[in-house]
Amino acid sequence: MRLRLEFTTEPFDLEEAPEHALAARRVIEAADLDEVDVGPFGNTAEGGADEVLTAVDALLRSSLESGATRISLQVNVVGDPKGKGDDA
């Protein structure tokens, strides 16, 4: 199964990226994921279910330990959830 992850961490700081956002970015960039896109107002990544779920666990732990007070997260199945093709 292939998953797409979208997340943001708070509180926001428009002047510079807070440590919790940098921690989340490091986790996602180091994970075995593809189509990673990190930005100031949202982040996305895709990959296999095991890789995404492992990254989500690390992202939550790292961000919270680094001062996040809220993490908004959405995980969607992309493509055929039974693995029979790449089209939704």
Residue frames relative to the residue before (quaternion, step in Angstrom):
aa qw qx qy qz dx dy dz
M 1.0000 0.0000 0.0000 0.0000 0.00 0.00 0.00
R 0.2447 -0.7589 0.5914 0.1203 3.54 -1.05 0.85
L 0.1248 -0.8090 0.5738 0.0263 3.57 -0.92 1.00
R 0.2235 -0.7255 0.6340 0.1479 3.52 -1.29 0.57
L 0.1767 -0.7852 0.5915 0.0478 3.55 -0.84 1.09
E 0.0079 -0.7519 0.6592 0.0038 3.54 -1.05 0.87
F 0.1290 0.8130 -0.5581 0.1050 3.60 -0.85 0.90
T 0.0739 -0.7342 0.6693 0.0868 3.49 -1.42 0.36
T 0.2190 -0.7432 0.6127 0.1561 3.54 -1.23 0.49
E 0.1421 -0.7801 0.6061 0.0626 3.54 -1.17 0.64
P 0.5275 -0.0571 -0.8395 -0.1175 1.62 -2.40 0.71
F 0.5221 -0.6330 0.4873 0.2988 3.53 -1.24 0.63
D 0.0370 -0.7394 0.6701 0.0539 3.51 -1.28 0.48
L 0.2747 -0.8072 0.5031 0.1410 3.57 -0.39 1.19
E 0.6054 0.5736 -0.3555 0.4220 3.59 1.22 -0.33
E 0.7820 -0.1215 0.1008 0.6029 3.59 0.94 -0.87
A 0.5924 -0.5862 0.4149 0.3651 3.55 -1.16 0.60
P 0.3867 -0.7225 0.5196 0.2420 3.60 -0.78 0.99
E 0.6870 -0.5079 0.3307 0.4008 3.56 -1.23 0.48
H 0.6444 0.5274 -0.3424 0.4351 3.62 0.94 -0.75
A 0.6404 0.5024 -0.3231 0.4827 3.60 1.09 -0.67
L 0.6473 0.5054 -0.3162 0.4750 3.58 1.01 -0.76
A 0.6281 0.5293 -0.3328 0.4633 3.59 1.03 -0.76
A 0.6511 0.5035 -0.3126 0.4742 3.58 0.95 -0.86
R 0.6423 0.5285 -0.3171 0.4556 3.57 0.95 -0.86
R 0.6482 0.5189 -0.3193 0.4568 3.59 0.93 -0.88
V 0.6454 0.5218 -0.3216 0.4558 3.59 0.94 -0.87
I 0.7025 0.4698 -0.2767 0.4574 3.58 0.80 -1.00
E 0.6796 0.4843 -0.3035 0.4598 3.59 0.91 -0.82
A 0.6855 0.4685 -0.2855 0.4787 3.62 1.12 -0.57
A 0.5742 0.6058 -0.3759 0.4025 3.59 1.21 -0.42
D 0.5226 -0.6235 0.4867 0.3182 3.54 -1.27 0.45
L 0.3359 0.7280 -0.5074 0.3159 3.55 0.61 1.25
D 0.2260 -0.7538 0.5906 0.1787 3.55 -1.24 0.28
E 0.7759 0.3008 -0.2651 0.4870 3.54 -1.33 0.24
V 0.2320 0.7771 -0.5389 0.2278 3.58 0.93 0.96
D 0.0411 0.7734 -0.6298 0.0595 3.55 -0.91 0.99
V 0.0270 -0.8002 0.5990 -0.0147 3.58 -0.49 1.18
G 0.0590 0.8035 -0.5873 0.0775 3.53 -0.98 0.87
P 0.7077 -0.4948 0.3015 0.4043 3.57 -1.26 0.17
F 0.7945 0.2970 -0.1506 0.5078 3.63 1.08 -0.59
G 0.8097 -0.0203 -0.0007 0.5865 3.59 1.21 0.08
N 0.1811 -0.7783 0.5984 0.0585 3.51 -1.20 0.62
T 0.0472 -0.7953 0.6041 0.0182 3.57 -1.06 0.72
A 0.0619 0.7627 -0.6432 0.0264 3.51 -1.30 0.48
E 0.1632 -0.7672 0.6111 0.1065 3.54 -1.24 0.49
G 0.2330 0.7631 -0.5870 0.1371 3.50 -1.26 0.47
G 0.7145 -0.3981 0.3356 0.4673 3.52 -1.32 -0.19
A 0.6699 -0.5315 0.3389 0.3923 3.55 -1.17 0.60
D 0.6714 0.4978 -0.3176 0.4477 3.62 0.79 -0.91
E 0.6743 0.4995 -0.2956 0.4565 3.58 0.92 -0.88
V 0.6658 0.4919 -0.3053 0.4706 3.59 0.93 -0.87
L 0.6892 0.4832 -0.2951 0.4520 3.59 0.83 -0.92
T 0.6168 0.5178 -0.3392 0.4862 3.59 1.07 -0.66
A 0.6569 0.5056 -0.3035 0.4697 3.58 0.97 -0.87
V 0.6253 0.5383 -0.3422 0.4496 3.62 0.99 -0.79
D 0.6393 0.5195 -0.3282 0.4622 3.60 0.91 -0.86
A 0.6915 0.4698 -0.2776 0.4734 3.59 0.83 -0.98
L 0.6329 0.5403 -0.3261 0.4485 3.58 1.00 -0.82
L 0.6694 0.4965 -0.3056 0.4604 3.59 0.86 -0.92
R 0.6810 0.4956 -0.2928 0.4526 3.56 0.83 -0.96
S 0.6958 0.4870 -0.2730 0.4517 3.56 0.84 -1.02
S 0.6731 0.5014 -0.2982 0.4546 3.59 0.91 -0.90
L 0.6680 0.4931 -0.3026 0.4681 3.57 0.92 -0.88
E 0.6597 0.5013 -0.3054 0.4693 3.58 0.98 -0.81
S 0.7111 0.4422 -0.2432 0.4896 3.58 1.22 -0.53
G 0.7292 -0.4911 0.2294 0.4178 3.59 1.21 0.39
A 0.4124 0.6910 -0.5024 0.3162 3.62 1.16 0.14
T 0.2303 -0.7710 0.5792 0.1311 3.55 -1.04 0.81
R 0.7742 0.0699 -0.0527 0.6269 3.55 1.33 -0.22
I 0.0418 -0.7641 0.6435 0.0167 3.55 -1.05 0.84
S 0.1550 -0.7702 0.6148 0.0689 3.55 -0.70 1.12
L 0.0102 0.8257 -0.5532 0.1097 3.51 -0.69 1.14
Q 0.0061 -0.7732 0.6339 -0.0150 3.53 -1.05 0.84
V 0.0718 -0.7758 0.6265 0.0215 3.55 -0.96 0.92
N 0.0445 -0.8018 0.5957 -0.0141 3.55 -0.83 1.06
V 0.4218 -0.6334 0.5773 0.2959 3.53 -1.19 0.60
V 0.1093 -0.7814 0.6122 0.0515 3.56 -0.89 0.96
G 0.7515 0.2818 -0.2530 0.5402 3.54 -1.02 0.78
D 0.7221 -0.3944 0.3309 0.4621 3.55 -1.30 -0.32
P 0.3993 -0.7501 0.4653 0.2477 3.63 -0.49 1.11
K 0.6727 0.4688 -0.3057 0.4840 3.61 1.18 -0.31
G 0.5341 -0.6772 0.3809 0.3333 3.55 1.29 0.20
K 0.4807 0.6952 -0.4215 0.3285 3.59 1.19 0.40
G 0.8044 -0.0271 0.0153 0.5932 3.57 1.24 0.08
D 0.5317 -0.6491 0.4495 0.3063 3.50 -1.31 0.16
D 0.6097 0.5671 -0.3594 0.4213 3.60 1.19 -0.20
A 0.4609 -0.6794 0.5026 0.2707 3.56 -1.11 0.76
